[in-house]
Amino acid sequence: MGAQSQLWMPAVLSLFGTLVVVVLTAWLNTRMLSAQIDALRSEVRSEMRALEEHVGRQIAELELRLTKQISERAHRIERLEETRGLVRPSVRRAGF
């Protein structure tokens, strides 16, 4: 090796070592960030499932309450019609 290459060798090796450290650090940070994103994605999915189940239960309860109220109103109307002597008009369909 010439004197010129011996002069530049420490600087090149230092630069190469720094490059290896930077690339390795970036790779590790990318893996950690990817793992955090996967964990967050999993958490969001489970929370969404729980929210969907909760909304489904709320809708079912609301449907049950509405059905019950409609049924109660229909019975009430029938009783009022019976007590007041009202008659519901019959629906005539063609052909029946």
Summary of the structure (lengths in Angstrom):
residues: 96
radius of gyration: 38.7
end to end distance: 111.4
largest distance: 121.1
contacts: 166
relative contact order: 0.04
helix: 85%
strand: 0%
